[in-house]
Amino acid sequence: MRAHVGDHLVVESPVTGATRRDGEIIGLHHEDGTPPYDVRWSDTDEVTLVFPGPDARVRHVAQEAGSPEAPRPGGTDGETGAGTEAPAGAGASGSGDIGRRVATERRRQGLTRGETARRARMAPDYLAYLEEHPADPSLASLVRLAAALGTSVAALRGGGIDLPPGQGHALLHPELRDLGPQECRARLSTHGVGRVAVSTPDGPAVVPVNYAVVDDAIVFRTAPGSVPARAVGADVAFEVDHLDEAMSQGWSVLAVGPARAVTEPEAVRRLVEHAHTEPWAGGAREMWVAIRPTRLTGRRIGPAER
């Protein structure tokens, strides 16, 4: 093994082959570039003397530009320390499950990479690498990331993903309060996954749909003859919620109103352009349904102000 100053030392998981740690070689102890090396680790920004084992390899600087494994810098803003964001969808094909969960939770909270890295006490470049490439971060890194994002290590690892939500402990002093119309509209946001309640020949049914909010109407795509299509021509209920298991708090919003099929060519074109509601279920779902709420209510549960 030979390296130059500026090369990266990559330590891989012996089980999965994914990157566990990555650091820049900043010092050599032998002129021929053989170990040991002084390495500044990306996840802690600490410098240690490293004698690489069989699970380590050197990624040379010359490979950085063309290698698909080379980390794309998250970077920092020189004045604010705010991380540079990757384009929408960046890393979707290469990032690991943990990285995707970290990126999703970070964006949900409106945090930049720089702010998240600062909270987690790690280098922004390492966070960018973690979000965009398969990696196996150390437990210490996951603990700091979970604390920075207000979640748990188990949640970042995907633990309990198949369990129903709401199994966490209740708050010691909870407060349940009603949400005003503006708060309800804000939480409906512009798109996501909600549930529509409809009547069928077999009785009431509640089904999840990918939805968007366009011109104050809740819209979703479905297929003619499907259960969600039965909403057309009736007053229906539509519900969306969010639970924060780690903090034992959450909210729900209920919209009630008439549903209709959107068939006018200009209206359909507008929805196609502005409603980001690609159905997760796939298939041909070209029927647009719009719900115009006549009643909008919501509740939020959180810690009581004391």
C-alpha positions as CSV (number, residue, x, y, z in Angstrom):
1,M,0.0,0.0,0.0
2,R,1.4,3.4,-1.1
3,A,-0.2,6.8,-0.8
4,H,0.5,10.5,-1.2
5,V,-0.6,13.4,1.0
6,G,-4.1,14.3,0.0
7,D,-5.2,10.8,-0.9
8,H,-8.1,9.3,1.0
9,L,-7.9,6.2,3.2
10,V,-11.2,4.2,3.0
11,V,-12.0,1.6,5.6
12,E,-14.7,-0.8,4.3
13,S,-17.0,-3.1,6.1
14,P,-15.8,-6.7,5.9
15,V,-19.4,-7.9,5.6
16,T,-21.0,-5.6,3.1
17,G,-18.0,-3.9,1.4
18,A,-19.6,-0.5,2.1
19,T,-17.5,2.4,3.4
20,R,-17.3,2.5,7.2
21,R,-14.9,5.4,7.5
22,D,-13.2,7.8,5.1
23,G,-10.4,10.2,5.9
24,E,-7.8,12.4,4.2
25,I,-4.1,11.4,4.5
26,I,-2.4,14.5,5.7
27,G,1.0,13.1,6.8
28,L,3.5,10.4,5.7
29,H,6.0,8.7,7.9
30,H,8.0,7.0,5.0
31,E,9.2,8.7,1.8
32,D,8.0,5.7,-0.3
33,G,4.4,6.4,0.8
34,T,4.0,3.2,2.8
35,P,2.1,3.1,6.2
36,P,1.6,4.4,8.8
37,Y,-0.3,7.6,7.9
38,D,-1.6,10.6,9.7
39,V,-5.3,10.6,8.7
40,R,-7.9,13.4,9.3
41,W,-11.2,11.4,9.6
42,S,-14.2,12.9,7.8
43,D,-16.7,12.0,10.4
44,T,-14.9,13.5,13.4
45,D,-12.4,15.9,11.8
46,E,-9.8,14.4,14.2
47,V,-6.3,13.4,13.2
48,T,-4.9,9.9,14.2
49,L,-1.9,7.8,13.3
50,V,-3.2,4.8,11.3
51,F,-1.7,1.5,10.5
52,P,-4.2,0.3,7.8
53,G,-5.5,-3.2,8.1
54,P,-6.8,-5.6,5.4
55,D,-10.2,-3.8,5.3
56,A,-8.5,-0.5,4.2
57,R,-7.6,0.9,0.8
58,V,-6.2,4.1,-0.6
59,R,-8.2,6.2,-3.0
60,H,-5.7,8.3,-4.9
61,V,-6.4,12.0,-5.7
62,A,-6.1,11.2,-9.4
63,Q,-9.1,9.0,-9.1
64,E,-11.3,11.6,-7.4
65,A,-12.6,13.3,-10.6
66,G,-13.6,10.1,-12.4
67,S,-14.4,7.6,-9.8
68,P,-18.1,7.0,-9.0
69,E,-17.0,6.3,-5.4
70,A,-15.4,9.8,-4.9
71,P,-17.4,11.8,-2.4
72,R,-19.1,14.9,-3.9
73,P,-18.2,17.8,-1.5
74,G,-21.1,19.1,0.6
75,G,-19.0,22.2,1.1
76,T,-19.6,25.1,3.5
77,D,-20.5,28.7,3.0
78,G,-17.6,30.8,4.0
79,E,-19.6,33.2,6.1
80,T,-22.5,31.1,7.5
81,G,-21.2,27.6,7.4
82,A,-24.4,26.5,5.6
83,G,-23.9,23.3,3.6
84,T,-24.2,23.4,-0.2
85,E,-27.2,21.3,-1.2
86,A,-27.1,18.6,-3.9
87,P,-29.6,18.9,-6.7
88,A,-33.0,17.3,-6.2
89,G,-32.7,13.5,-6.5
90,A,-28.9,13.6,-6.4
91,G,-27.5,10.4,-5.0
92,A,-30.8,8.6,-5.2
93,S,-29.3,5.6,-7.0
94,G,-26.1,5.4,-5.0
95,S,-27.0,6.4,-1.5
96,G,-27.5,3.8,1.2
97,D,-30.6,3.3,3.3
98,I,-29.1,5.2,6.2
99,G,-28.0,8.1,4.0
100,R,-31.5,8.4,2.4
101,R,-33.1,8.4,5.8
102,V,-30.7,11.1,7.1
103,A,-31.2,13.3,4.0
104,T,-35.0,12.9,4.2
105,E,-35.2,13.8,7.9
106,R,-32.8,16.7,7.4
107,R,-34.8,18.2,4.6
108,R,-38.1,17.6,6.4
109,Q,-36.8,19.8,9.2
110,G,-35.4,22.4,6.8
111,L,-31.8,21.9,7.8
112,T,-28.8,22.4,5.6
113,R,-26.0,19.9,5.5
114,G,-23.7,22.5,7.1
115,E,-26.1,23.0,10.1
116,T,-26.7,19.3,10.5
117,A,-23.0,18.6,10.3
118,R,-22.3,21.3,12.9
119,R,-24.9,19.8,15.3
120,A,-23.5,16.3,14.8
121,R,-19.9,17.5,15.2
122,M,-18.8,16.0,11.9
123,A,-17.3,17.3,8.6
124,P,-19.9,18.5,6.0
125,D,-18.1,16.5,3.3
126,Y,-18.5,13.3,5.3
127,L,-22.3,14.0,5.7
128,A,-22.5,14.6,1.9
129,Y,-20.7,11.4,1.3
130,L,-23.0,9.5,3.7
131,E,-26.1,10.9,2.1
132,E,-25.0,10.1,-1.5
133,H,-23.1,6.8,-1.3
134,P,-23.6,3.4,0.4
135,A,-21.8,3.6,3.7
136,D,-21.7,2.0,7.1
137,P,-21.1,4.8,9.6
138,S,-19.8,4.1,13.0
139,L,-22.2,3.9,16.0
140,A,-20.7,7.1,17.4
141,S,-21.5,8.9,14.1
142,L,-25.1,7.6,14.1
143,V,-25.6,8.6,17.7
144,R,-24.5,12.2,16.9
145,L,-26.7,12.3,13.8
146,A,-29.7,11.0,15.6
147,A,-29.2,13.7,18.3
148,A,-28.8,16.4,15.7
149,L,-32.0,15.4,13.9
150,G,-34.1,14.7,17.1
151,T,-34.6,11.0,16.2
152,S,-33.1,7.7,17.2
153,V,-30.3,5.4,15.9
154,A,-32.9,2.7,15.3
155,A,-35.0,5.0,13.2
156,L,-32.0,6.0,11.0
157,R,-31.2,2.3,10.6
158,G,-34.8,1.6,9.6
159,G,-35.7,-0.3,12.8
160,G,-39.4,-0.7,13.3
161,I,-40.2,0.3,9.7
162,D,-42.8,-2.5,9.4
163,L,-44.4,-1.7,12.8
164,P,-47.4,0.6,13.1
165,P,-46.6,4.1,14.3
166,G,-47.4,5.4,17.8
167,Q,-45.9,2.6,19.9
168,G,-43.6,5.0,21.7
169,H,-44.1,6.3,25.2
170,A,-46.6,9.1,25.8
171,L,-45.4,12.4,27.0
172,L,-45.4,12.9,30.8
173,H,-47.3,16.2,30.4
174,P,-49.0,16.2,27.0
175,E,-51.0,19.1,25.6
176,L,-53.7,18.5,22.9
177,R,-54.7,21.7,21.1
178,D,-56.8,22.5,18.0
179,L,-55.2,23.8,14.9
180,G,-56.5,26.9,13.1
181,P,-57.4,26.9,9.4
182,Q,-54.1,28.4,8.4
183,E,-52.1,25.9,10.5
184,C,-54.1,23.1,8.9
185,R,-53.4,24.4,5.4
186,A,-49.7,24.7,6.2
187,R,-49.5,21.1,7.4
188,L,-51.3,19.9,4.4
189,S,-48.4,21.4,2.6
190,T,-48.1,20.9,-1.2
191,H,-47.9,17.1,-1.5
192,G,-47.4,13.9,0.4
193,V,-49.3,10.8,1.3
194,G,-52.8,11.1,2.8
195,R,-55.9,8.9,3.3
196,V,-59.2,9.3,1.6
197,A,-62.4,7.7,3.2
198,V,-65.0,6.6,0.8
199,S,-68.2,4.5,0.7
200,T,-68.1,1.2,-1.3
201,P,-70.7,-1.6,-1.8
202,D,-68.8,-3.6,0.8
203,G,-68.9,-0.7,3.3
204,P,-66.6,2.2,4.3
205,A,-63.0,2.1,3.1
206,V,-59.9,4.2,3.8
207,V,-57.1,4.1,1.3
208,P,-53.8,5.9,1.1
209,V,-53.1,8.1,-2.0
210,N,-50.2,10.4,-3.1
211,Y,-51.7,13.9,-3.1
212,A,-50.9,17.5,-3.9
213,V,-52.6,20.8,-3.0
214,V,-53.2,23.0,-6.1
215,D,-55.3,26.2,-5.8
216,D,-56.6,25.1,-2.4
217,A,-57.9,21.8,-3.7
218,I,-56.5,18.4,-2.7
219,V,-55.8,16.5,-5.8
220,F,-54.7,12.9,-6.5
221,R,-54.4,10.5,-9.4
222,T,-56.1,7.2,-9.6
223,A,-57.5,4.7,-12.0
224,P,-61.2,4.5,-13.1
225,G,-63.1,1.9,-11.1
226,S,-60.6,1.9,-8.3
227,V,-61.6,2.5,-4.6
228,P,-60.3,6.1,-4.5
229,A,-62.3,6.8,-7.7
230,R,-65.5,6.2,-5.7
231,A,-64.9,9.5,-4.0
232,V,-66.2,11.3,-7.2
233,G,-69.6,12.8,-6.7
234,A,-69.7,12.5,-2.9
235,D,-68.7,14.3,0.2
236,V,-65.6,12.6,1.4
237,A,-63.1,12.9,4.3
238,F,-59.4,13.2,3.7
239,E,-56.8,12.9,6.4
240,V,-53.1,13.5,6.7
241,D,-50.9,13.2,9.8
242,H,-47.3,13.1,11.1
243,L,-45.9,11.3,14.2
244,D,-42.5,12.1,15.7
245,E,-41.9,8.8,17.6
246,A,-38.7,10.1,19.1
247,M,-40.3,13.2,20.6
248,S,-43.8,11.5,21.3
249,Q,-45.6,14.2,19.5
250,G,-47.5,14.8,16.3
251,W,-50.5,16.3,14.5
252,S,-53.4,15.4,12.2
253,V,-55.5,17.3,9.8
254,L,-58.9,16.3,8.5
255,A,-60.5,17.9,5.4
256,V,-64.1,17.2,4.4
257,G,-65.7,18.3,1.1
258,P,-67.1,17.3,-2.2
259,A,-64.9,15.3,-4.7
260,R,-65.1,15.6,-8.4
261,A,-63.3,14.3,-11.4
262,V,-61.1,16.8,-13.2
263,T,-61.7,16.3,-17.0
264,E,-61.2,19.8,-18.6
265,P,-58.1,19.6,-20.8
266,E,-56.7,22.9,-19.5
267,A,-57.3,21.9,-15.8
268,V,-55.7,18.5,-16.4
269,R,-52.7,20.1,-18.1
270,R,-52.2,22.4,-15.1
271,L,-52.3,19.5,-12.7
272,V,-49.8,17.5,-14.7
273,E,-47.5,20.5,-14.6
274,H,-47.9,21.6,-11.0
275,A,-48.9,18.5,-9.0
276,H,-46.0,16.4,-8.0
277,T,-48.0,13.3,-7.2
278,E,-46.5,10.4,-9.1
279,P,-48.4,7.4,-7.5
280,W,-46.1,5.0,-5.6
281,A,-48.4,2.2,-6.8
282,G,-47.4,2.7,-10.4
283,G,-49.5,1.7,-13.4
284,A,-51.8,3.7,-15.5
285,R,-53.5,6.2,-13.2
286,E,-54.6,9.0,-15.3
287,M,-57.8,10.0,-13.6
288,W,-57.5,13.2,-11.6
289,V,-59.8,13.7,-8.5
290,A,-60.1,17.0,-6.7
291,I,-61.5,17.5,-3.2
292,R,-62.5,21.1,-2.4
293,P,-62.5,21.3,1.5
294,T,-65.6,22.9,3.1
295,R,-64.4,22.0,6.6
296,L,-60.8,21.9,7.7
297,T,-59.9,20.8,11.2
298,G,-56.8,19.6,13.0
299,R,-55.2,18.8,16.3
300,R,-51.6,18.7,17.6
301,I,-50.2,16.9,20.6
302,G,-47.0,18.1,22.2
303,P,-45.4,18.9,25.5
304,A,-47.5,21.2,27.7
305,E,-46.1,24.7,28.3
306,R,-45.1,24.9,31.9
